[in-house]
Amino acid sequence: MKKICWFLTVLLMLGSFSVTYAEEAAVTVTYRSGLSNTQGQDNFYICEFNGNEAVELPWDASVSRWKGTEAQPMVKYDFMNPSTAKDVGFKFVAPTIGMVRLKGEATIPYADVKNGNGMILSIYKGSKQIWKAGPIEAGSAAYDLTISVKTGDELYFKANANGNQDWDWVYWWPTVDYLAMDFVNDDTCKYFQKDKDGNMKELEFSSETYGYTADDDLAFISTSEVFPTEKYSLVKRYEVTQRGRQRVYASLEDNDNRGGGNVAYIYKNGEKVWEQLFVPGKEQVLDVRLLAELGDIIDVEIAVNDYTGYNYTKWDCNIAPYFGISPVCEASTSEGRENGKIKEFTLGSMVGSTQGGNGVRYYSTKFNVEYPMTYDSGAKRWKSTVKNDGGYISSTEMNAASDWATSGDTVMEITLSDSGILHIDGMLDISTAGDGALVEMYHNNKLLWSNRVGGKVNARWDDPFDTHYFLNRVNAVANVVRGDKLKITVNRWRKYKNDNVGIGDIKLSYITGDILSDTTKWKIDNSIVIDTAEKTAYQNGEKTGIDLVINNGTTYVELSDAQKLFDNIQITDEKANFGGKEYVAIRSFAESNGKYVSWAANRMILIHDSFEVFFGYPELSEIETVIKTGGDLFE
């Protein structure tokens, strides 16, 4: 039996498990999807999908179908119909552990479907795609898979509109057969324990615990749980099966505030390319993309930040190649913020029907010339007055100028009525059918936050590392004074279709309490921070004075201080002489030693060895606000 199990595991690693042993195995029970007015029949749920999040659809008794607030997605008596933005299909929740067979056929029987652009069909086990077909314009797609499931595992059968929902109807009623077979773990990754000295040991899978236990009989990792300890961190290892861009995506959910937080590291062939703090009591996301060669090793390590005995975390980690356009980046940043709120309002609530009402101006710009918008009372939105421009602003969205060069903006400018610490937070939303829009936020004409917002992100296939993280999440703070200007601008990216940016989730809050989030504090603690105004350096929890010279816009540090900051590393960089002493340029010296350098508040130099965007707009805005309000970064 061990030989048979080994043989099956090898086949799974090759991506196929449709073998004689599976075909001959008896079916012990069959679960069937179907149309009824009750969710959960035979463990099947009819859902729409926001990415990998399955949302159960409500039953509309008036027309005997499952649908949400819009006409699509929906499931009726003989077909499913996705929307342009959301997939539709079934969620199956495994009632017990075992081996299951997914065998069936999805049919697109209507000739009219050829008028559309086809549909994409897929099956997922959690966040991992295990089957895909399409785009299919007509005909059918058959599948036959045998996989392992544990109690509570979710299988998703999804129909996607391929960017346009017109003419998209599919007939698909999946089944799940439990088989009379020994349980075989179908995870192709390997798992390791790692001690504080970096020594690693591969762990053996236990069918009793459905996972891997470390030598301390406490640290544990599986496809759904991870629990690092003070003695051991846990590592999930993936070997790249084809050259190209890889996406490392993980959702970590820690619901216990007593934990001390965990840290995730990503390594490629032993070299660290990412690190991220996960604070206790929250669900957060790891989302990293990188270029890899065939046979490269990608490790995802989960270690404790502070071990309290409550570091248990639910997780779903998937490592897989992707091509062409990448999904929306979702990585969590600037988490662990504990603030009181003095006042809070939504950005959309500021939109009125008169120029200057609520202190808001609405206008378009082209080549730095402002063109005031006019209010359309029928459409309840502000629209551009410029010929051939479709830019507009409503209480729910802002639309980029449609027929201008990229210098044209749609602008909403708010004169703030209060002084204090302003926190801007929330998700911007944009159609997945477009190529995105450039959104910028300014405080008194100084850039506070900026990113390309969108569902599709074109990336060069040979980029070594994606740097456009935290794509749609706005999370920034500023020290503002009554009368200050907050300006939000939207500009089309390359194409100007589907550039309506949803602003309904954006909240503006005046807050009290600690300005720095837990993750920003952690990043500062894991960096060298040089204050050029005070001529001090903060490193490993200690602040010391250093000798600095600023000459022609370049900051130099005295040679012996540079050696102390970088652990007496041999300095080969070109040296400068000031007042009879030797100095090296901080940026060039740090970068030549594999470090990254960021600036904050025009005086703080942040040096770290993690990755280029370790400090983004959220962290930099927090640091600058602390400096402006006279606070201490190093409490």
Secondary structure, 3 states (H helix, E strand, C coil): CHHHHHHHHHHHHCCCCCCHHHHHCCEEEEEECCCCCCCCHHHEEEEEEECCEEEECCEECCCCEEECCCCCCEECCCCEECCCCCEEEEEEECCCCEEEEEEEEEEECCHHHHHCCCEEEEEEECCEEEEEEEEECCEEEEEEEEEEECCCCEEEEEEECCCCCCCCCEECCCEEEEECCCCCCCCCCEEEEECCCCCEEECCCECCCCEEECCCCCCEECCCEEECCCCCEEEEEEECCCCEEEEEEEEEECCCCCCCCEEEEEEECCEEEEEEEECCCCEEEEEEEEEECCCCEEEEEEEECCCCCCCCEEEEEEEEECCCEECCCCCCCCCCCCEEEEEEEECHHHCCCCCCHHHEEEEEEECCEEEECEEECCCCEEECCCCCCCCEECCCEEECCCCCCCCCEEEEEEECCCCEEEEEEEECEECCCCCCEEEEEEECCEEEEEEEECCCEECCCCCCECCCCCCCEEEEEEEECCCCEEEEEEEECCCCCCCEEECCCCEEEEEEECCCCHHHHHHHHCCEEEECCCCEEEECCEEEECCEEEECCEEEEEHHHHHHHCCCCCCCCCCEEECCEEEEEHHHHHHHCCCEEEEECCCEEEEECCCCCCCCHHHHHHHHHHHHCCCCCCC
